Amino acid sequence: MSNVPANLRYTEQHEWVKIDGGTALVGITDFAQNALGDITFVELPTVDQDVQQGNELVVVESTKAASDVYAPLSGKVVEVNSAVEDEPELINADPFNRGWLVKIKVSDPAQVESMMSAEDYQKHIGND
């Protein structure tokens, strides 16, 4: 059974978002990291890069596959977690804390409302 923190919002593609003011902390869910297997490489965007909701944001490679992580919200990348480039296994070990991927300054806060609650995400992954 996957860990689904109640204080986050989720996408159908298994990204999570934690909103702090106008900034969104973004990562992949416990369900996603488990499905990918051992993560071996992460390609992060550049700081100040503009991103659009639904477009490719990060590339994650694992022993099983390469997978795109999509921008859950539109905005500008204000910080990347360079620790996961050096230690991609942080995403497997701690996807909601030390394994976060990027921080985005959100350009359209209304997009957050279209994201799933923890309860909805649990149903989406069959965790209910």
C-alpha positions as CSV (number, residue, x, y, z in Angstrom):
1,M,0.0,0.0,0.0
2,S,1.4,3.4,-1.0
3,N,2.0,6.3,1.3
4,V,-0.3,9.2,0.3
5,P,0.2,12.3,2.6
6,A,-3.1,14.1,3.2
7,N,-1.6,17.6,2.9
8,L,-0.5,17.3,-0.7
9,R,-2.3,17.6,-4.1
10,Y,-1.8,14.9,-6.9
11,T,-1.9,14.4,-10.6
12,E,-3.1,11.4,-12.6
13,Q,0.5,11.0,-13.8
14,H,1.7,10.5,-10.1
15,E,3.2,13.9,-9.4
16,W,2.6,15.5,-6.0
17,V,2.6,19.2,-5.1
18,K,2.9,21.0,-1.8
19,I,1.8,24.6,-2.0
20,D,3.6,27.2,0.2
21,G,2.3,30.7,-0.6
22,G,2.8,31.1,-4.4
23,T,5.4,28.3,-4.7
24,A,4.8,24.7,-5.4
25,L,7.2,22.0,-4.2
26,V,7.0,19.1,-6.7
27,G,8.0,15.4,-6.7
28,I,6.8,12.0,-7.7
29,T,4.6,9.9,-5.5
30,D,5.5,6.8,-3.5
31,F,3.4,4.8,-5.9
32,A,5.4,6.1,-8.9
33,Q,8.8,5.5,-7.4
34,N,7.8,2.0,-6.4
35,A,6.5,1.3,-10.0
36,L,9.7,2.7,-11.5
37,G,12.0,0.6,-9.3
38,D,15.6,1.7,-8.4
39,I,16.0,5.2,-9.8
40,T,19.5,5.6,-11.4
41,F,19.5,9.0,-13.1
42,V,17.5,12.3,-12.9
43,E,17.6,15.1,-15.5
44,L,16.2,18.3,-13.9
45,P,15.2,21.5,-15.7
46,T,17.1,24.7,-15.4
47,V,16.3,27.4,-12.8
48,D,14.3,30.3,-14.4
49,Q,12.8,27.9,-17.0
50,D,9.2,28.6,-17.8
51,V,7.0,25.5,-17.6
52,Q,3.5,24.7,-18.7
53,Q,1.1,22.4,-16.9
54,G,1.2,19.0,-18.5
55,N,4.5,19.5,-20.3
56,E,7.7,17.5,-19.6
57,L,9.5,18.8,-16.6
58,V,12.0,16.1,-15.4
59,V,13.3,12.9,-16.8
60,V,13.7,10.0,-14.4
61,E,15.5,6.8,-15.4
62,S,15.4,3.6,-13.4
63,T,16.5,0.0,-13.8
64,K,13.1,-0.6,-15.4
65,A,12.5,2.4,-17.7
66,A,13.0,6.0,-18.5
67,S,10.0,8.1,-17.6
68,D,8.9,11.7,-18.0
69,V,7.7,13.7,-15.0
70,Y,5.2,16.4,-16.1
71,A,4.7,19.9,-14.8
72,P,1.7,19.7,-12.5
73,L,1.3,23.5,-12.7
74,S,2.4,26.3,-15.0
75,G,5.0,28.8,-13.8
76,K,8.7,29.3,-13.5
77,V,11.3,26.9,-12.0
78,V,12.8,28.8,-9.0
79,E,14.9,25.9,-7.5
80,V,15.9,22.4,-8.3
81,N,17.0,19.6,-5.9
82,S,20.5,19.0,-7.1
83,A,20.9,16.3,-4.4
84,V,18.8,13.9,-6.5
85,E,21.1,14.4,-9.4
86,D,24.0,13.1,-7.2
87,E,21.9,10.6,-5.3
88,P,18.8,9.6,-7.4
89,E,18.0,6.9,-4.9
90,L,16.8,9.7,-2.6
91,I,13.6,9.6,-4.6
92,N,13.1,5.9,-3.8
93,A,14.0,6.3,-0.1
94,D,12.1,9.5,0.7
95,P,9.9,10.7,-2.2
96,F,8.0,13.3,-0.2
97,N,10.9,15.0,1.6
98,R,14.6,14.7,0.6
99,G,13.5,13.3,-2.9
100,W,11.6,16.3,-4.1
101,L,12.5,17.5,-7.6
102,V,11.7,21.2,-8.2
103,K,10.1,24.3,-6.9
104,I,7.8,26.3,-9.2
105,K,6.6,29.8,-8.8
106,V,3.0,29.2,-9.7
107,S,1.6,31.5,-12.4
108,D,-2.1,30.3,-12.2
109,P,-3.1,29.3,-8.6
110,A,-6.5,28.1,-9.9
111,Q,-4.7,25.1,-11.5
112,V,-4.2,23.7,-8.0
113,E,-7.9,23.3,-7.6
114,S,-8.0,20.9,-10.6
115,M,-5.6,18.6,-8.9
116,M,-6.6,15.5,-6.9
117,S,-6.9,15.4,-3.1
118,A,-5.1,12.6,-1.2
119,E,-8.5,10.8,-1.0
120,D,-9.1,11.1,-4.7
121,Y,-5.5,10.0,-5.5
122,Q,-5.9,6.9,-3.2
123,K,-8.9,5.9,-5.3
124,H,-7.0,6.6,-8.5
125,I,-4.2,4.1,-7.6
126,G,-6.6,1.6,-6.0
127,N,-5.6,2.3,-2.5
128,D,-9.1,2.8,-1.1
